[in-house]
């Protein structure tokens, strides 16, 4: 289990700058100042303790890794691995990913989703913002506090992945709109057929 430590995270970590990575976070380094960066984000609210078990106990190469959690001032501060950008940043880029890049992204996200599904968990906030990419090309799903036990987790996770995939394949698509790809000309039949399987 990821340990929960009483006390302030700022006794052990120094802030460098704020970022938007699957929500508002702070980039930090360990004290005394070292080069390796980490991400700190906070969770609070009435049911916050119910959200911690999934974060503490599940580990997979395509899920964001949390190293330790600090309990401080009625909130929990999660210390996680550093990631560079989200798929939201990728979508904002004027240039589309090529099919090889798309496959690499979707394959890794699917691996993470299959792991969650094997645990009977549906990720209820699987969006472009909550899937992150590192400098080495690794893709990881963030914000596991949004996972809940669900008998229909397989179908729900697949549909969420389909929406994410469609948003990468069609920059004109609306994140909360119909699952309807319009840019068929840019993609192979294999990619389009895989997308169709996830959203039906």
TORKOL-4160 file (C-alpha; in steps of 0.2 Angstrom, whole numbers, padded with zeros to 4 digits, m for minus):
200
<pt num="1" X="0000" Y="0000" Z="0000"/>
<pt num="2" X="0005" Y="0018" Z="m0003"/>
<pt num="3" X="0009" Y="0025" Z="0014"/>
<pt num="4" X="m0002" Y="0039" Z="0022"/>
<pt num="5" X="0010" Y="0050" Z="0032"/>
<pt num="6" X="0003" Y="0063" Z="0045"/>
<pt num="7" X="0011" Y="0080" Z="0042"/>
<pt num="8" X="0014" Y="0093" Z="0029"/>
<pt num="9" X="0021" Y="0088" Z="0012"/>
<pt num="10" X="0031" Y="0105" Z="0011"/>
<pt num="11" X="0042" Y="0099" Z="0025"/>
<pt num="12" X="0049" Y="0086" Z="0013"/>
<pt num="13" X="0046" Y="0094" Z="m0005"/>
<pt num="14" X="0049" Y="0111" Z="m0012"/>
<pt num="15" X="0038" Y="0119" Z="m0024"/>
<pt num="16" X="0044" Y="0124" Z="m0041"/>
<pt num="17" X="0029" Y="0129" Z="m0052"/>
<pt num="18" X="0010" Y="0126" Z="m0054"/>
<pt num="19" X="0004" Y="0116" Z="m0069"/>
<pt num="20" X="m0012" Y="0109" Z="m0077"/>
<pt num="21" X="m0010" Y="0090" Z="m0078"/>
<pt num="22" X="m0026" Y="0080" Z="m0075"/>
<pt num="23" X="m0031" Y="0095" Z="m0064"/>
<pt num="24" X="m0022" Y="0109" Z="m0055"/>
<pt num="25" X="m0006" Y="0102" Z="m0048"/>
<pt num="26" X="0011" Y="0108" Z="m0041"/>
<pt num="27" X="0028" Y="0102" Z="m0048"/>
<pt num="28" X="0040" Y="0099" Z="m0034"/>
<pt num="29" X="0057" Y="0092" Z="m0030"/>
<pt num="30" X="0063" Y="0083" Z="m0014"/>
<pt num="31" X="0072" Y="0094" Z="m0001"/>
<pt num="32" X="0086" Y="0097" Z="0000"/>
<pt num="33" X="0083" Y="0102" Z="m0018"/>
<pt num="34" X="0087" Y="0088" Z="m0031"/>
<pt num="35" X="0084" Y="0087" Z="m0049"/>
<pt num="36" X="0070" Y="0073" Z="m0050"/>
<pt num="37" X="0053" Y="0081" Z="m0051"/>
<pt num="38" X="0037" Y="0075" Z="m0044"/>
<pt num="39" X="0019" Y="0080" Z="m0045"/>
<pt num="40" X="0008" Y="0086" Z="m0030"/>
<pt num="41" X="m0011" Y="0087" Z="m0030"/>
<pt num="42" X="m0023" Y="0088" Z="m0016"/>
<pt num="43" X="m0039" Y="0079" Z="m0012"/>
<pt num="44" X="m0052" Y="0085" Z="0001"/>
<pt num="45" X="m0070" Y="0084" Z="0005"/>
<pt num="46" X="m0083" Y="0074" Z="0015"/>
<pt num="47" X="m0080" Y="0057" Z="0006"/>
<pt num="48" X="m0061" Y="0059" Z="0002"/>
<pt num="49" X="m0055" Y="0045" Z="0012"/>
<pt num="50" X="m0067" Y="0033" Z="0002"/>
<pt num="51" X="m0057" Y="0038" Z="m0013"/>
<pt num="52" X="m0040" Y="0033" Z="m0007"/>
<pt num="53" X="m0040" Y="0014" Z="m0008"/>
<pt num="54" X="m0039" Y="0013" Z="m0027"/>
<pt num="55" X="m0025" Y="0025" Z="m0027"/>
<pt num="56" X="m0016" Y="0016" Z="m0013"/>
<pt num="57" X="m0017" Y="m0002" Z="m0018"/>
<pt num="58" X="m0017" Y="m0003" Z="m0037"/>
<pt num="59" X="m0001" Y="m0003" Z="m0047"/>
<pt num="60" X="0001" Y="m0005" Z="m0066"/>
<pt num="61" X="0013" Y="0002" Z="m0079"/>
<pt num="62" X="m0001" Y="0012" Z="m0087"/>
<pt num="63" X="m0008" Y="0020" Z="m0071"/>
<pt num="64" X="0000" Y="0035" Z="m0063"/>
<pt num="65" X="0011" Y="0029" Z="m0049"/>
<pt num="66" X="0008" Y="0038" Z="m0032"/>
<pt num="67" X="0023" Y="0036" Z="m0020"/>
<pt num="68" X="0016" Y="0043" Z="m0004"/>
<pt num="69" X="0001" Y="0053" Z="0003"/>
<pt num="70" X="0002" Y="0066" Z="0016"/>
<pt num="71" X="m0013" Y="0070" Z="0028"/>
<pt num="72" X="m0013" Y="0088" Z="0032"/>
<pt num="73" X="m0025" Y="0102" Z="0036"/>
<pt num="74" X="m0041" Y="0091" Z="0032"/>
<pt num="75" X="m0034" Y="0086" Z="0015"/>
<pt num="76" X="m0023" Y="0073" Z="0007"/>
<pt num="77" X="m0008" Y="0078" Z="m0003"/>
<pt num="78" X="m0003" Y="0064" Z="m0016"/>
<pt num="79" X="0015" Y="0064" Z="m0022"/>
<pt num="80" X="0015" Y="0056" Z="m0039"/>
<pt num="81" X="0027" Y="0053" Z="m0053"/>
<pt num="82" X="0031" Y="0067" Z="m0065"/>
<pt num="83" X="0022" Y="0067" Z="m0082"/>
<pt num="84" X="0025" Y="0080" Z="m0096"/>
<pt num="85" X="0008" Y="0083" Z="m0105"/>
<pt num="86" X="m0010" Y="0076" Z="m0106"/>
<pt num="87" X="m0019" Y="0070" Z="m0122"/>
<pt num="88" X="m0028" Y="0087" Z="m0121"/>
<pt num="89" X="m0011" Y="0095" Z="m0125"/>
<pt num="90" X="m0009" Y="0083" Z="m0140"/>
<pt num="91" X="m0026" Y="0087" Z="m0147"/>
<pt num="92" X="m0023" Y="0106" Z="m0146"/>
<pt num="93" X="m0007" Y="0103" Z="m0157"/>
<pt num="94" X="m0012" Y="0109" Z="m0175"/>
<pt num="95" X="m0004" Y="0093" Z="m0182"/>
<pt num="96" X="m0013" Y="0076" Z="m0180"/>
<pt num="97" X="m0004" Y="0061" Z="m0173"/>
<pt num="98" X="0001" Y="0049" Z="m0186"/>
<pt num="99" X="m0007" Y="0032" Z="m0186"/>
<pt num="100" X="0009" Y="0024" Z="m0177"/>
<pt num="101" X="0008" Y="0037" Z="m0163"/>
<pt num="102" X="m0011" Y="0034" Z="m0162"/>
<pt num="103" X="m0009" Y="0016" Z="m0160"/>
<pt num="104" X="0005" Y="0018" Z="m0147"/>
<pt num="105" X="m0006" Y="0030" Z="m0136"/>
<pt num="106" X="m0022" Y="0019" Z="m0138"/>
<pt num="107" X="m0013" Y="0003" Z="m0134"/>
<pt num="108" X="m0006" Y="0009" Z="m0118"/>
<pt num="109" X="m0022" Y="0017" Z="m0112"/>
<pt num="110" X="m0031" Y="0001" Z="m0117"/>
<pt num="111" X="m0018" Y="m0009" Z="m0106"/>
<pt num="112" X="m0023" Y="0002" Z="m0091"/>
<pt num="113" X="m0041" Y="0001" Z="m0094"/>
<pt num="114" X="m0040" Y="m0018" Z="m0096"/>
<pt num="115" X="m0032" Y="m0019" Z="m0079"/>
<pt num="116" X="m0045" Y="m0008" Z="m0071"/>
<pt num="117" X="m0059" Y="m0018" Z="m0079"/>
<pt num="118" X="m0051" Y="m0034" Z="m0072"/>
<pt num="119" X="m0053" Y="m0026" Z="m0055"/>
<pt num="120" X="m0072" Y="m0023" Z="m0059"/>
<pt num="121" X="m0068" Y="m0004" Z="m0059"/>
<pt num="122" X="m0075" Y="0009" Z="m0071"/>
<pt num="123" X="m0065" Y="0025" Z="m0073"/>
<pt num="124" X="m0079" Y="0038" Z="m0073"/>
<pt num="125" X="m0068" Y="0053" Z="m0079"/>
<pt num="126" X="m0058" Y="0045" Z="m0092"/>
<pt num="127" X="m0055" Y="0060" Z="m0103"/>
<pt num="128" X="m0041" Y="0068" Z="m0114"/>
<pt num="129" X="m0036" Y="0078" Z="m0098"/>
<pt num="130" X="m0034" Y="0062" Z="m0087"/>
<pt num="131" X="m0023" Y="0053" Z="m0099"/>
<pt num="132" X="m0004" Y="0058" Z="m0097"/>
<pt num="133" X="0011" Y="0056" Z="m0108"/>
<pt num="134" X="0029" Y="0056" Z="m0102"/>
<pt num="135" X="0045" Y="0061" Z="m0112"/>
<pt num="136" X="0049" Y="0043" Z="m0116"/>
<pt num="137" X="0032" Y="0040" Z="m0124"/>
<pt num="138" X="0024" Y="0031" Z="m0109"/>
<pt num="139" X="0005" Y="0034" Z="m0107"/>
<pt num="140" X="m0003" Y="0033" Z="m0090"/>
<pt num="141" X="m0021" Y="0035" Z="m0083"/>
<pt num="142" X="m0023" Y="0048" Z="m0069"/>
<pt num="143" X="m0035" Y="0052" Z="m0056"/>
<pt num="144" X="m0040" Y="0035" Z="m0050"/>
<pt num="145" X="m0051" Y="0042" Z="m0036"/>
<pt num="146" X="m0064" Y="0043" Z="m0050"/>
<pt num="147" X="m0064" Y="0024" Z="m0051"/>
<pt num="148" X="m0079" Y="0014" Z="m0044"/>
<pt num="149" X="m0085" Y="m0004" Z="m0044"/>
<pt num="150" X="m0097" Y="m0007" Z="m0058"/>
<pt num="151" X="m0104" Y="m0022" Z="m0066"/>
<pt num="152" X="m0104" Y="m0014" Z="m0083"/>
<pt num="153" X="m0086" Y="m0007" Z="m0081"/>
<pt num="154" X="m0080" Y="m0016" Z="m0097"/>
<pt num="155" X="m0093" Y="m0007" Z="m0108"/>
<pt num="156" X="m0091" Y="0010" Z="m0100"/>
<pt num="157" X="m0072" Y="0010" Z="m0100"/>
<pt num="158" X="m0072" Y="0004" Z="m0118"/>
<pt num="159" X="m0084" Y="0018" Z="m0123"/>
<pt num="160" X="m0074" Y="0031" Z="m0114"/>
<pt num="161" X="m0058" Y="0025" Z="m0123"/>
<pt num="162" X="m0067" Y="0026" Z="m0139"/>
<pt num="163" X="m0072" Y="0045" Z="m0136"/>
<pt num="164" X="m0054" Y="0049" Z="m0131"/>
<pt num="165" X="m0048" Y="0040" Z="m0147"/>
<pt num="166" X="m0061" Y="0049" Z="m0158"/>
<pt num="167" X="m0055" Y="0066" Z="m0151"/>
<pt num="168" X="m0037" Y="0062" Z="m0156"/>
<pt num="169" X="m0043" Y="0056" Z="m0174"/>
<pt num="170" X="m0055" Y="0071" Z="m0177"/>
<pt num="171" X="m0051" Y="0089" Z="m0170"/>
<pt num="172" X="m0068" Y="0095" Z="m0175"/>
<pt num="173" X="m0077" Y="0082" Z="m0164"/>
<pt num="174" X="m0085" Y="0089" Z="m0148"/>
<pt num="175" X="m0079" Y="0081" Z="m0131"/>
<pt num="176" X="m0097" Y="0080" Z="m0125"/>
<pt num="177" X="m0105" Y="0078" Z="m0142"/>
<pt num="178" X="m0110" Y="0063" Z="m0152"/>
<pt num="179" X="m0098" Y="0049" Z="m0155"/>
<pt num="180" X="m0097" Y="0052" Z="m0174"/>
<pt num="181" X="m0080" Y="0052" Z="m0183"/>
<pt num="182" X="m0080" Y="0064" Z="m0198"/>
<pt num="183" X="m0061" Y="0063" Z="m0204"/>
<pt num="184" X="m0061" Y="0046" Z="m0211"/>
<pt num="185" X="m0049" Y="0051" Z="m0225"/>
<pt num="186" X="m0035" Y="0052" Z="m0212"/>
<pt num="187" X="m0035" Y="0035" Z="m0205"/>
<pt num="188" X="m0034" Y="0017" Z="m0211"/>
<pt num="189" X="m0049" Y="0005" Z="m0211"/>
<pt num="190" X="m0041" Y="m0004" Z="m0196"/>
<pt num="191" X="m0041" Y="0011" Z="m0185"/>
<pt num="192" X="m0059" Y="0016" Z="m0190"/>
<pt num="193" X="m0065" Y="m0001" Z="m0187"/>
<pt num="194" X="m0057" Y="m0002" Z="m0170"/>
<pt num="195" X="m0064" Y="0015" Z="m0165"/>
<pt num="196" X="m0081" Y="0008" Z="m0170"/>
<pt num="197" X="m0080" Y="m0007" Z="m0159"/>
<pt num="198" X="m0076" Y="0004" Z="m0144"/>
<pt num="199" X="m0091" Y="0016" Z="m0146"/>
<pt num="200" X="m0104" Y="0003" Z="m0150"/>
